[in-house]
Amino acid sequence: MRLKTREGTVLAVSVRWHEHEPDGIISFRYPSGMLCSSYYLKTFQGIPEGEGLILDGAYMETRTLSPAMVKSCKRFIDACTSLRSTEKH
């Protein structure tokens, strides 16, 4: 999934589960592939409804997600989680 921050930066969003991180991680990457920020899925899903999020941006400038973008990311997490559970069965 791709999204545009309030500052106009396009970020690639991915949801992954790793053996060492079974609870899953959502990651935001710059077009170059460099990591902007990442969160545990449970933490991201815990963002209150109607709130946005400031991504720290690693060593680059911070980037801001609007409440609508946070909601879209939560739906993306739900879709990925559903697909993952379907594949496991």
PyMOL Python script that loads the backbone (N, CA, C, O; Angstrom):
from pymol import cmd

cmd.read_pdbstr("""\
ATOM      1  N   MET A   1       0.854  -1.166   0.000  1.00  0.00           N
ATOM      2  CA  MET A   1       0.000   0.000   0.000  1.00  0.00           C
ATOM      3  C   MET A   1       0.905   1.235   0.000  1.00  0.00           C
ATOM      4  O   MET A   1       1.983   1.231   0.594  1.00  0.00           O
ATOM      5  N   ARG A   2       0.454   2.271  -0.664  1.00  0.00           N
ATOM      6  CA  ARG A   2       1.167   3.547  -0.659  1.00  0.00           C
ATOM      7  C   ARG A   2       0.228   4.622  -0.100  1.00  0.00           C
ATOM      8  O   ARG A   2      -0.987   4.574  -0.291  1.00  0.00           O
ATOM      9  N   LEU A   3       0.825   5.581   0.588  1.00  0.00           N
ATOM     10  CA  LEU A   3       0.033   6.703   1.087  1.00  0.00           C
ATOM     11  C   LEU A   3       0.848   7.969   0.969  1.00  0.00           C
ATOM     12  O   LEU A   3       2.066   7.937   0.791  1.00  0.00           O
ATOM     13  N   LYS A   4       0.150   9.085   1.072  1.00  0.00           N
ATOM     14  CA  LYS A   4       0.812  10.388   1.001  1.00  0.00           C
ATOM     15  C   LYS A   4       0.640  11.074   2.352  1.00  0.00           C
ATOM     16  O   LYS A   4      -0.474  11.188   2.864  1.00  0.00           O
ATOM     17  N   THR A   5       1.743  11.526   2.916  1.00  0.00           N
ATOM     18  CA  THR A   5       1.706  12.224   4.202  1.00  0.00           C
ATOM     19  C   THR A   5       1.173  13.644   3.994  1.00  0.00           C
ATOM     20  O   THR A   5       1.023  14.105   2.863  1.00  0.00           O
ATOM     21  N   ARG A   6       0.894  14.316   5.089  1.00  0.00           N
ATOM     22  CA  ARG A   6       0.431  15.703   5.010  1.00  0.00           C
ATOM     23  C   ARG A   6       1.466  16.598   4.324  1.00  0.00           C
ATOM     24  O   ARG A   6       1.126  17.617   3.724  1.00  0.00           O
ATOM     25  N   GLU A   7       2.736  16.196   4.427  1.00  0.00           N
ATOM     26  CA  GLU A   7       3.804  16.978   3.821  1.00  0.00           C
ATOM     27  C   GLU A   7       3.975  16.661   2.333  1.00  0.00           C
ATOM     28  O   GLU A   7       4.784  17.290   1.651  1.00  0.00           O
ATOM     29  N   GLY A   8       3.212  15.684   1.834  1.00  0.00           N
ATOM     30  CA  GLY A   8       3.267  15.330   0.418  1.00  0.00           C
ATOM     31  C   GLY A   8       4.230  14.211   0.067  1.00  0.00           C
ATOM     32  O   GLY A   8       4.410  13.901  -1.110  1.00  0.00           O
ATOM     33  N   THR A   9       4.848  13.602   1.062  1.00  0.00           N
ATOM     34  CA  THR A   9       5.773  12.503   0.817  1.00  0.00           C
ATOM     35  C   THR A   9       4.996  11.197   0.641  1.00  0.00           C
ATOM     36  O   THR A   9       4.122  10.866   1.443  1.00  0.00           O
ATOM     37  N   VAL A  10       5.327  10.472  -0.409  1.00  0.00           N
ATOM     38  CA  VAL A  10       4.704   9.160  -0.626  1.00  0.00           C
ATOM     39  C   VAL A  10       5.515   8.130   0.151  1.00  0.00           C
ATOM     40  O   VAL A  10       6.740   8.079   0.048  1.00  0.00           O
ATOM     41  N   LEU A  11       4.818   7.315   0.926  1.00  0.00           N
ATOM     42  CA  LEU A  11       5.460   6.248   1.690  1.00  0.00           C
ATOM     43  C   LEU A  11       4.836   4.904   1.310  1.00  0.00           C
ATOM     44  O   LEU A  11       3.631   4.804   1.079  1.00  0.00           O
ATOM     45  N   ALA A  12       5.674   3.888   1.252  1.00  0.00           N
ATOM     46  CA  ALA A  12       5.195   2.526   1.049  1.00  0.00           C
ATOM     47  C   ALA A  12       4.903   1.936   2.423  1.00  0.00           C
ATOM     48  O   ALA A  12       5.712   2.049   3.344  1.00  0.00           O
ATOM     49  N   VAL A  13       3.744   1.309   2.552  1.00  0.00           N
ATOM     50  CA  VAL A  13       3.322   0.718   3.819  1.00  0.00           C
ATOM     51  C   VAL A  13       3.302  -0.795   3.652  1.00  0.00           C
ATOM     52  O   VAL A  13       2.758  -1.308   2.674  1.00  0.00           O
ATOM     53  N   SER A  14       3.892  -1.508   4.602  1.00  0.00           N
ATOM     54  CA  SER A  14       3.852  -2.971   4.559  1.00  0.00           C
ATOM     55  C   SER A  14       3.527  -3.513   5.945  1.00  0.00           C
ATOM     56  O   SER A  14       3.833  -2.902   6.968  1.00  0.00           O
ATOM     57  N   VAL A  15       2.901  -4.672   5.938  1.00  0.00           N
ATOM     58  CA  VAL A  15       2.591  -5.383   7.182  1.00  0.00           C
ATOM     59  C   VAL A  15       3.259  -6.744   7.075  1.00  0.00           C
ATOM     60  O   VAL A  15       3.065  -7.470   6.100  1.00  0.00           O
ATOM     61  N   ARG A  16       4.042  -7.076   8.082  1.00  0.00           N
ATOM     62  CA  ARG A  16       4.783  -8.340   8.046  1.00  0.00           C
ATOM     63  C   ARG A  16       4.802  -8.996   9.420  1.00  0.00           C
ATOM     64  O   ARG A  16       4.725  -8.351  10.465  1.00  0.00           O
ATOM     65  N   TRP A  17       4.909 -10.316   9.350  1.00  0.00           N
ATOM     66  CA  TRP A  17       5.101 -11.101  10.552  1.00  0.00           C
ATOM     67  C   TRP A  17       6.412 -11.852  10.373  1.00  0.00           C
ATOM     68  O   TRP A  17       6.641 -12.486   9.343  1.00  0.00           O
ATOM     69  N   HIS A  18       7.255 -11.776  11.369  1.00  0.00           N
ATOM     70  CA  HIS A  18       8.542 -12.473  11.340  1.00  0.00           C
ATOM     71  C   HIS A  18       8.557 -13.479  12.479  1.00  0.00           C
ATOM     72  O   HIS A  18       7.832 -13.339  13.464  1.00  0.00           O
ATOM     73  N   GLU A  19       9.388 -14.483  12.325  1.00  0.00           N
ATOM     74  CA  GLU A  19       9.497 -15.496  13.373  1.00  0.00           C
ATOM     75  C   GLU A  19       9.839 -14.861  14.720  1.00  0.00           C
ATOM     76  O   GLU A  19       9.317 -15.271  15.757  1.00  0.00           O
ATOM     77  N   HIS A  20      10.713 -13.866  14.696  1.00  0.00           N
ATOM     78  CA  HIS A  20      11.126 -13.206  15.944  1.00  0.00           C
ATOM     79  C   HIS A  20      10.152 -12.101  16.377  1.00  0.00           C
ATOM     80  O   HIS A  20      10.290 -11.550  17.469  1.00  0.00           O
ATOM     81  N   GLU A  21       9.168 -11.776  15.526  1.00  0.00           N
ATOM     82  CA  GLU A  21       8.145 -10.767  15.832  1.00  0.00           C
ATOM     83  C   GLU A  21       6.771 -11.308  15.425  1.00  0.00           C
ATOM     84  O   GLU A  21       6.163 -10.798  14.484  1.00  0.00           O
ATOM     85  N   PRO A  22       6.281 -12.327  16.120  1.00  0.00           N
ATOM     86  CA  PRO A  22       5.036 -12.983  15.688  1.00  0.00           C
ATOM     87  C   PRO A  22       3.781 -12.113  15.789  1.00  0.00           C
ATOM     88  O   PRO A  22       2.754 -12.449  15.200  1.00  0.00           O
ATOM     89  N   ASP A  23       3.849 -11.004  16.525  1.00  0.00           N
ATOM     90  CA  ASP A  23       2.677 -10.134  16.650  1.00  0.00           C
ATOM     91  C   ASP A  23       2.516  -9.201  15.452  1.00  0.00           C
ATOM     92  O   ASP A  23       1.476  -8.558  15.310  1.00  0.00           O
ATOM     93  N   GLY A  24       3.512  -9.119  14.604  1.00  0.00           N
ATOM     94  CA  GLY A  24       3.427  -8.328  13.388  1.00  0.00           C
ATOM     95  C   GLY A  24       3.884  -6.894  13.549  1.00  0.00           C
ATOM     96  O   GLY A  24       3.833  -6.311  14.632  1.00  0.00           O
ATOM     97  N   ILE A  25       4.336  -6.344  12.421  1.00  0.00           N
ATOM     98  CA  ILE A  25       4.868  -4.983  12.379  1.00  0.00           C
ATOM     99  C   ILE A  25       4.332  -4.288  11.136  1.00  0.00           C
ATOM    100  O   ILE A  25       4.259  -4.887  10.063  1.00  0.00           O
ATOM    101  N   ILE A  26       3.959  -3.026  11.285  1.00  0.00           N
ATOM    102  CA  ILE A  26       3.624  -2.182  10.139  1.00  0.00           C
ATOM    103  C   ILE A  26       4.805  -1.239   9.944  1.00  0.00           C
ATOM    104  O   ILE A  26       5.275  -0.606  10.889  1.00  0.00           O
ATOM    105  N   SER A  27       5.278  -1.156   8.691  1.00  0.00           N
ATOM    106  CA  SER A  27       6.442  -0.341   8.371  1.00  0.00           C
ATOM    107  C   SER A  27       6.089   0.701   7.322  1.00  0.00           C
ATOM    108  O   SER A  27       5.268   0.463   6.436  1.00  0.00           O
ATOM    109  N   PHE A  28       6.711   1.839   7.437  1.00  0.00           N
ATOM    110  CA  PHE A  28       6.549   2.937   6.489  1.00  0.00           C
ATOM    111  C   PHE A  28       7.922   3.223   5.901  1.00  0.00           C
ATOM    112  O   PHE A  28       8.873   3.501   6.632  1.00  0.00           O
ATOM    113  N   ARG A  29       8.024   3.154   4.561  1.00  0.00           N
ATOM    114  CA  ARG A  29       9.315   3.341   3.892  1.00  0.00           C
ATOM    115  C   ARG A  29       9.236   4.444   2.854  1.00  0.00           C
ATOM    116  O   ARG A  29       8.213   4.638   2.198  1.00  0.00           O
ATOM    117  N   TYR A  30      10.347   5.166   2.721  1.00  0.00           N
ATOM    118  CA  TYR A  30      10.483   6.172   1.685  1.00  0.00           C
ATOM    119  C   TYR A  30      10.575   5.496   0.323  1.00  0.00           C
ATOM    120  O   TYR A  30      10.847   4.297   0.262  1.00  0.00           O
ATOM    121  N   PRO A  31      10.357   6.226  -0.773  1.00  0.00           N
ATOM    122  CA  PRO A  31      10.461   5.632  -2.106  1.00  0.00           C
ATOM    123  C   PRO A  31      11.804   4.945  -2.366  1.00  0.00           C
ATOM    124  O   PRO A  31      11.871   4.004  -3.156  1.00  0.00           O
ATOM    125  N   SER A  32      12.855   5.400  -1.720  1.00  0.00           N
ATOM    126  CA  SER A  32      14.183   4.790  -1.879  1.00  0.00           C
ATOM    127  C   SER A  32      14.272   3.423  -1.200  1.00  0.00           C
ATOM    128  O   SER A  32      15.227   2.678  -1.421  1.00  0.00           O
ATOM    129  N   GLY A  33      13.271   3.095  -0.369  1.00  0.00           N
ATOM    130  CA  GLY A  33      13.296   1.843   0.382  1.00  0.00           C
ATOM    131  C   GLY A  33      13.791   2.014   1.806  1.00  0.00           C
ATOM    132  O   GLY A  33      13.694   1.091   2.615  1.00  0.00           O
ATOM    133  N   MET A  34      14.323   3.190   2.118  1.00  0.00           N
ATOM    134  CA  MET A  34      14.814   3.436   3.473  1.00  0.00           C
ATOM    135  C   MET A  34      13.644   3.505   4.457  1.00  0.00           C
ATOM    136  O   MET A  34      12.599   4.087   4.165  1.00  0.00           O
ATOM    137  N   LEU A  35      13.843   2.903   5.614  1.00  0.00           N
ATOM    138  CA  LEU A  35      12.802   2.881   6.635  1.00  0.00           C
ATOM    139  C   LEU A  35      12.562   4.270   7.197  1.00  0.00           C
ATOM    140  O   LEU A  35      13.502   4.974   7.565  1.00  0.00           O
ATOM    141  N   CYS A  36      11.284   4.661   7.259  1.00  0.00           N
ATOM    142  CA  CYS A  36      10.890   5.913   7.907  1.00  0.00           C
ATOM    143  C   CYS A  36      10.551   5.622   9.361  1.00  0.00           C
ATOM    144  O   CYS A  36      11.076   6.261  10.273  1.00  0.00           O
ATOM    145  N   SER A  37       9.657   4.636   9.571  1.00  0.00           N
ATOM    146  CA  SER A  37       9.211   4.314  10.916  1.00  0.00           C
ATOM    147  C   SER A  37       8.486   2.978  10.898  1.00  0.00           C
ATOM    148  O   SER A  37       8.004   2.549   9.850  1.00  0.00           O
ATOM    149  N   SER A  38       8.405   2.319  12.043  1.00  0.00           N
ATOM    150  CA  SER A  38       7.644   1.070  12.128  1.00  0.00           C
ATOM    151  C   SER A  38       7.047   0.939  13.528  1.00  0.00           C
ATOM    152  O   SER A  38       7.544   1.508  14.499  1.00  0.00           O
ATOM    153  N   TYR A  39       5.966   0.170  13.593  1.00  0.00           N
ATOM    154  CA  TYR A  39       5.227  -0.009  14.848  1.00  0.00           C
ATOM    155  C   TYR A  39       4.737  -1.440  14.950  1.00  0.00           C
ATOM    156  O   TYR A  39       4.452  -2.085  13.941  1.00  0.00           O
ATOM    157  N   TYR A  40       4.640  -1.932  16.178  1.00  0.00           N
ATOM    158  CA  TYR A  40       3.954  -3.204  16.379  1.00  0.00           C
ATOM    159  C   TYR A  40       2.491  -3.005  16.007  1.00  0.00           C
ATOM    160  O   TYR A  40       1.921  -1.943  16.255  1.00  0.00           O
ATOM    161  N   LEU A  41       1.885  -4.028  15.412  1.00  0.00           N
ATOM    162  CA  LEU A  41       0.499  -3.903  14.970  1.00  0.00           C
ATOM    163  C   LEU A  41      -0.431  -3.543  16.120  1.00  0.00           C
ATOM    164  O   LEU A  41      -1.314  -2.700  15.962  1.00  0.00           O
ATOM    165  N   LYS A  42      -0.243  -4.171  17.269  1.00  0.00           N
ATOM    166  CA  LYS A  42      -1.115  -3.883  18.416  1.00  0.00           C
ATOM    167  C   LYS A  42      -0.997  -2.416  18.841  1.00  0.00           C
ATOM    168  O   LYS A  42      -1.992  -1.790  19.206  1.00  0.00           O
ATOM    169  N   THR A  43       0.189  -1.889  18.793  1.00  0.00           N
ATOM    170  CA  THR A  43       0.399  -0.491  19.151  1.00  0.00           C
ATOM    171  C   THR A  43      -0.302   0.420  18.151  1.00  0.00           C
ATOM    172  O   THR A  43      -0.998   1.358  18.540  1.00  0.00           O
ATOM    173  N   PHE A  44      -0.115   0.140  16.852  1.00  0.00           N
ATOM    174  CA  PHE A  44      -0.737   0.978  15.831  1.00  0.00           C
ATOM    175  C   PHE A  44      -2.254   0.890  15.912  1.00  0.00           C
ATOM    176  O   PHE A  44      -2.942   1.906  15.812  1.00  0.00           O
ATOM    177  N   GLN A  45      -2.776  -0.318  16.092  1.00  0.00           N
ATOM    178  CA  GLN A  45      -4.226  -0.488  16.194  1.00  0.00           C
ATOM    179  C   GLN A  45      -4.793   0.210  17.427  1.00  0.00           C
ATOM    180  O   GLN A  45      -5.990   0.491  17.484  1.00  0.00           O
ATOM    181  N   GLY A  46      -3.950   0.487  18.406  1.00  0.00           N
ATOM    182  CA  GLY A  46      -4.379   1.154  19.630  1.00  0.00           C
ATOM    183  C   GLY A  46      -4.470   2.670  19.511  1.00  0.00           C
ATOM    184  O   GLY A  46      -4.868   3.337  20.466  1.00  0.00           O
ATOM    185  N   ILE A  47      -4.110   3.225  18.357  1.00  0.00           N
ATOM    186  CA  ILE A  47      -4.236   4.679  18.181  1.00  0.00           C
ATOM    187  C   ILE A  47      -5.724   5.027  18.235  1.00  0.00           C
ATOM    188  O   ILE A  47      -6.513   4.457  17.482  1.00  0.00           O
ATOM    189  N   PRO A  48      -6.116   5.942  19.103  1.00  0.00           N
ATOM    190  CA  PRO A  48      -7.533   6.277  19.234  1.00  0.00           C
ATOM    191  C   PRO A  48      -8.149   6.771  17.920  1.00  0.00           C
ATOM    192  O   PRO A  48      -7.499   7.452  17.128  1.00  0.00           O
ATOM    193  N   GLU A  49      -9.403   6.415  17.714  1.00  0.00           N
ATOM    194  CA  GLU A  49     -10.153   6.847  16.533  1.00  0.00           C
ATOM    195  C   GLU A  49     -10.110   8.366  16.412  1.00  0.00           C
ATOM    196  O   GLU A  49     -10.313   9.080  17.394  1.00  0.00           O
ATOM    197  N   GLY A  50      -9.846   8.850  15.215  1.00  0.00           N
ATOM    198  CA  GLY A  50      -9.827  10.280  14.976  1.00  0.00           C
ATOM    199  C   GLY A  50      -8.491  10.962  15.225  1.00  0.00           C
ATOM    200  O   GLY A  50      -8.379  12.178  15.073  1.00  0.00           O
ATOM    201  N   GLU A  51      -7.474  10.189  15.607  1.00  0.00           N
ATOM    202  CA  GLU A  51      -6.158  10.776  15.838  1.00  0.00           C
ATOM    203  C   GLU A  51      -5.223  10.457  14.693  1.00  0.00           C
ATOM    204  O   GLU A  51      -5.292   9.379  14.102  1.00  0.00           O
ATOM    205  N   GLY A  52      -4.344  11.403  14.380  1.00  0.00           N
ATOM    206  CA  GLY A  52      -3.314  11.186  13.385  1.00  0.00           C
ATOM    207  C   GLY A  52      -2.063  10.650  14.061  1.00  0.00           C
ATOM    208  O   GLY A  52      -2.098  10.222  15.214  1.00  0.00           O
ATOM    209  N   LEU A  53      -0.956  10.681  13.323  1.00  0.00           N
ATOM    210  CA  LEU A  53       0.285  10.136  13.856  1.00  0.00           C
ATOM    211  C   LEU A  53       1.457  10.878  13.244  1.00  0.00           C
ATOM    212  O   LEU A  53       1.466  11.161  12.046  1.00  0.00           O
ATOM    213  N   ILE A  54       2.442  11.192  14.064  1.00  0.00           N
ATOM    214  CA  ILE A  54       3.683  11.775  13.578  1.00  0.00           C
ATOM    215  C   ILE A  54       4.717  10.654  13.517  1.00  0.00           C
ATOM    216  O   ILE A  54       5.033  10.031  14.531  1.00  0.00           O
ATOM    217  N   LEU A  55       5.239  10.406  12.320  1.00  0.00           N
ATOM    218  CA  LEU A  55       6.291   9.412  12.129  1.00  0.00           C
ATOM    219  C   LEU A  55       7.622  10.113  12.348  1.00  0.00           C
ATOM    220  O   LEU A  55       7.816  11.230  11.870  1.00  0.00           O
ATOM    221  N   ASP A  56       8.535   9.479  13.059  1.00  0.00           N
ATOM    222  CA  ASP A  56       9.777  10.184  13.390  1.00  0.00           C
ATOM    223  C   ASP A  56      10.682  10.405  12.186  1.00  0.00           C
ATOM    224  O   ASP A  56      11.507  11.319  12.209  1.00  0.00           O
ATOM    225  N   GLY A  57      10.557   9.601  11.138  1.00  0.00           N
ATOM    226  CA  GLY A  57      11.296   9.842   9.911  1.00  0.00           C
ATOM    227  C   GLY A  57      12.763   9.477   9.934  1.00  0.00           C
ATOM    228  O   GLY A  57      13.520   9.922   9.070  1.00  0.00           O
ATOM    229  N   ALA A  58      13.188   8.674  10.903  1.00  0.00           N
ATOM    230  CA  ALA A  58      14.598   8.295  11.037  1.00  0.00           C
ATOM    231  C   ALA A  58      15.433   9.568  11.135  1.00  0.00           C
ATOM    232  O   ALA A  58      15.162  10.409  11.992  1.00  0.00           O
ATOM    233  N   TYR A  59      16.432   9.729  10.287  1.00  0.00           N
ATOM    234  CA  TYR A  59      17.250  10.941  10.378  1.00  0.00           C
ATOM    235  C   TYR A  59      16.741  12.041   9.449  1.00  0.00           C
ATOM    236  O   TYR A  59      17.321  13.125   9.392  1.00  0.00           O
ATOM    237  N   MET A  60      15.663  11.764   8.727  1.00  0.00           N
ATOM    238  CA  MET A  60      15.093  12.776   7.852  1.00  0.00           C
ATOM    239  C   MET A  60      14.002  13.533   8.615  1.00  0.00           C
ATOM    240  O   MET A  60      13.789  13.298   9.805  1.00  0.00           O
ATOM    241  N   GLU A  61      13.321  14.433   7.926  1.00  0.00           N
ATOM    242  CA  GLU A  61      12.275  15.215   8.569  1.00  0.00           C
ATOM    243  C   GLU A  61      11.117  14.328   9.005  1.00  0.00           C
ATOM    244  O   GLU A  61      10.899  13.253   8.447  1.00  0.00           O
ATOM    245  N   THR A  62      10.382  14.789  10.004  1.00  0.00           N
ATOM    246  CA  THR A  62       9.215  14.042  10.444  1.00  0.00           C
ATOM    247  C   THR A  62       8.129  14.096   9.371  1.00  0.00           C
ATOM    248  O   THR A  62       8.087  15.023   8.562  1.00  0.00           O
ATOM    249  N   ARG A  63       7.266  13.108   9.376  1.00  0.00           N
ATOM    250  CA  ARG A  63       6.146  13.022   8.448  1.00  0.00           C
ATOM    251  C   ARG A  63       4.884  12.795   9.265  1.00  0.00           C
ATOM    252  O   ARG A  63       4.922  12.126  10.297  1.00  0.00           O
ATOM    253  N   THR A  64       3.768  13.348   8.808  1.00  0.00           N
ATOM    254  CA  THR A  64       2.525  13.294   9.557  1.00  0.00           C
ATOM    255  C   THR A  64       1.460  12.536   8.781  1.00  0.00           C
ATOM    256  O   THR A  64       1.253  12.779   7.592  1.00  0.00           O
ATOM    257  N   LEU A  65       0.780  11.609   9.466  1.00  0.00           N
ATOM    258  CA  LEU A  65      -0.357  10.905   8.886  1.00  0.00           C
ATOM    259  C   LEU A  65      -1.629  11.520   9.448  1.00  0.00           C
ATOM    260  O   LEU A  65      -1.760  11.691  10.660  1.00  0.00           O
ATOM    261  N   SER A  66      -2.556  11.848   8.576  1.00  0.00           N
ATOM    262  CA  SER A  66      -3.846  12.389   9.003  1.00  0.00           C
ATOM    263  C   SER A  66      -4.660  11.281   9.663  1.00  0.00           C
ATOM    264  O   SER A  66      -4.348  10.102   9.495  1.00  0.00           O
ATOM    265  N   PRO A  67      -5.696  11.645  10.409  1.00  0.00           N
ATOM    266  CA  PRO A  67      -6.573  10.613  10.984  1.00  0.00           C
ATOM    267  C   PRO A  67      -7.139   9.674   9.905  1.00  0.00           C
ATOM    268  O   PRO A  67      -7.293   8.478  10.148  1.00  0.00           O
ATOM    269  N   ALA A  68      -7.447  10.211   8.722  1.00  0.00           N
ATOM    270  CA  ALA A  68      -7.974   9.359   7.642  1.00  0.00           C
ATOM    271  C   ALA A  68      -6.925   8.348   7.176  1.00  0.00           C
ATOM    272  O   ALA A  68      -7.264   7.208   6.860  1.00  0.00           O
ATOM    273  N   MET A  69      -5.658   8.754   7.130  1.00  0.00           N
ATOM    274  CA  MET A  69      -4.586   7.840   6.716  1.00  0.00           C
ATOM    275  C   MET A  69      -4.363   6.763   7.776  1.00  0.00           C
ATOM    276  O   MET A  69      -4.134   5.601   7.442  1.00  0.00           O
ATOM    277  N   VAL A  70      -4.429   7.144   9.045  1.00  0.00           N
ATOM    278  CA  VAL A  70      -4.302   6.158  10.122  1.00  0.00           C
ATOM    279  C   VAL A  70      -5.427   5.124   9.994  1.00  0.00           C
ATOM    280  O   VAL A  70      -5.191   3.923  10.129  1.00  0.00           O
ATOM    281  N   LYS A  71      -6.644   5.596   9.733  1.00  0.00           N
ATOM    282  CA  LYS A  71      -7.782   4.694   9.576  1.00  0.00           C
ATOM    283  C   LYS A  71      -7.569   3.753   8.379  1.00  0.00           C
ATOM    284  O   LYS A  71      -7.878   2.565   8.464  1.00  0.00           O
ATOM    285  N   SER A  72      -7.047   4.278   7.277  1.00  0.00           N
ATOM    286  CA  SER A  72      -6.759   3.449   6.102  1.00  0.00           C
ATOM    287  C   SER A  72      -5.714   2.384   6.428  1.00  0.00           C
ATOM    288  O   SER A  72      -5.831   1.238   5.994  1.00  0.00           O
ATOM    289  N   CYS A  73      -4.700   2.767   7.189  1.00  0.00           N
ATOM    290  CA  CYS A  73      -3.662   1.808   7.579  1.00  0.00           C
ATOM    291  C   CYS A  73      -4.245   0.722   8.480  1.00  0.00           C
ATOM    292  O   CYS A  73      -3.866  -0.443   8.368  1.00  0.00           O
ATOM    293  N   LYS A  74      -5.154   1.093   9.362  1.00  0.00           N
ATOM    294  CA  LYS A  74      -5.795   0.099  10.232  1.00  0.00           C
ATOM    295  C   LYS A  74      -6.609  -0.885   9.402  1.00  0.00           C
ATOM    296  O   LYS A  74      -6.611  -2.081   9.694  1.00  0.00           O
ATOM    297  N   ARG A  75      -7.304  -0.401   8.370  1.00  0.00           N
ATOM    298  CA  ARG A  75      -8.053  -1.295   7.481  1.00  0.00           C
ATOM    299  C   ARG A  75      -7.096  -2.210   6.720  1.00  0.00           C
ATOM    300  O   ARG A  75      -7.391  -3.386   6.508  1.00  0.00           O
ATOM    301  N   PHE A  76      -5.956  -1.669   6.314  1.00  0.00           N
ATOM    302  CA  PHE A  76      -4.940  -2.461   5.629  1.00  0.00           C
ATOM    303  C   PHE A  76      -4.417  -3.561   6.551  1.00  0.00           C
ATOM    304  O   PHE A  76      -4.250  -4.703   6.122  1.00  0.00           O
ATOM    305  N   ILE A  77      -4.160  -3.226   7.802  1.00  0.00           N
ATOM    306  CA  ILE A  77      -3.729  -4.227   8.782  1.00  0.00           C
ATOM    307  C   ILE A  77      -4.784  -5.319   8.913  1.00  0.00           C
ATOM    308  O   ILE A  77      -4.460  -6.507   8.906  1.00  0.00           O
ATOM    309  N   ASP A  78      -6.048  -4.913   9.031  1.00  0.00           N
ATOM    310  CA  ASP A  78      -7.133  -5.894   9.150  1.00  0.00           C
ATOM    311  C   ASP A  78      -7.181  -6.826   7.945  1.00  0.00           C
ATOM    312  O   ASP A  78      -7.352  -8.035   8.099  1.00  0.00           O
ATOM    313  N   ALA A  79      -7.029  -6.266   6.744  1.00  0.00           N
ATOM    314  CA  ALA A  79      -7.055  -7.075   5.522  1.00  0.00           C
ATOM    315  C   ALA A  79      -5.867  -8.039   5.494  1.00  0.00           C
ATOM    316  O   ALA A  79      -6.036  -9.209   5.150  1.00  0.00           O
ATOM    317  N   CYS A  80      -4.686  -7.572   5.846  1.00  0.00           N
ATOM    318  CA  CYS A  80      -3.499  -8.430   5.867  1.00  0.00           C
ATOM    319  C   CYS A  80      -3.628  -9.532   6.914  1.00  0.00           C
ATOM    320  O   CYS A  80      -3.242 -10.676   6.674  1.00  0.00           O
ATOM    321  N   THR A  81      -4.170  -9.180   8.069  1.00  0.00           N
ATOM    322  CA  THR A  81      -4.368 -10.165   9.132  1.00  0.00           C
ATOM    323  C   THR A  81      -5.367 -11.227   8.689  1.00  0.00           C
ATOM    324  O   THR A  81      -5.168 -12.414   8.945  1.00  0.00           O
ATOM    325  N   SER A  82      -6.429 -10.808   8.033  1.00  0.00           N
ATOM    326  CA  SER A  82      -7.433 -11.748   7.537  1.00  0.00           C
ATOM    327  C   SER A  82      -6.834 -12.676   6.486  1.00  0.00           C
ATOM    328  O   SER A  82      -7.062 -13.885   6.528  1.00  0.00           O
ATOM    329  N   LEU A  83      -6.081 -12.130   5.555  1.00  0.00           N
ATOM    330  CA  LEU A  83      -5.415 -12.960   4.538  1.00  0.00           C
ATOM    331  C   LEU A  83      -4.446 -13.953   5.169  1.00  0.00           C
ATOM    332  O   LEU A  83      -4.366 -15.110   4.757  1.00  0.00           O
ATOM    333  N   ARG A  84      -3.722 -13.492   6.159  1.00  0.00           N
ATOM    334  CA  ARG A  84      -2.756 -14.363   6.837  1.00  0.00           C
ATOM    335  C   ARG A  84      -3.459 -15.524   7.528  1.00  0.00           C
ATOM    336  O   ARG A  84      -2.990 -16.660   7.455  1.00  0.00           O
ATOM    337  N   SER A  85      -4.574 -15.255   8.197  1.00  0.00           N
ATOM    338  CA  SER A  85      -5.292 -16.329   8.883  1.00  0.00           C
ATOM    339  C   SER A  85      -5.917 -17.295   7.885  1.00  0.00           C
ATOM    340  O   SER A  85      -6.023 -18.488   8.168  1.00  0.00           O
ATOM    341  N   THR A  86      -6.332 -16.797   6.720  1.00  0.00           N
ATOM    342  CA  THR A  86      -6.875 -17.663   5.677  1.00  0.00           C
ATOM    343  C   THR A  86      -5.789 -18.568   5.128  1.00  0.00           C
ATOM    344  O   THR A  86      -6.035 -19.750   4.888  1.00  0.00           O
ATOM    345  N   GLU A  87      -4.596 -18.036   4.924  1.00  0.00           N
ATOM    346  CA  GLU A  87      -3.476 -18.820   4.397  1.00  0.00           C
ATOM    347  C   GLU A  87      -3.010 -19.873   5.371  1.00  0.00           C
ATOM    348  O   GLU A  87      -2.524 -20.922   4.949  1.00  0.00           O
ATOM    349  N   LYS A  88      -3.143 -19.627   6.668  1.00  0.00           N
ATOM    350  CA  LYS A  88      -2.718 -20.587   7.689  1.00  0.00           C
ATOM    351  C   LYS A  88      -3.631 -21.801   7.761  1.00  0.00           C
ATOM    352  O   LYS A  88      -3.215 -22.864   8.222  1.00  0.00           O
ATOM    353  N   HIS A  89      -4.891 -21.650   7.303  1.00  0.00           N
ATOM    354  CA  HIS A  89      -5.861 -22.738   7.409  1.00  0.00           C
ATOM    355  C   HIS A  89      -5.875 -23.541   6.178  1.00  0.00           C
ATOM    356  O   HIS A  89      -6.633 -24.507   6.079  1.00  0.00           O
TER     357      HIS A  89
END
""", "prot")
cmd.dss("prot")
cmd.show_as("cartoon", "prot")
cmd.util.cbc("prot")
cmd.orient("prot")
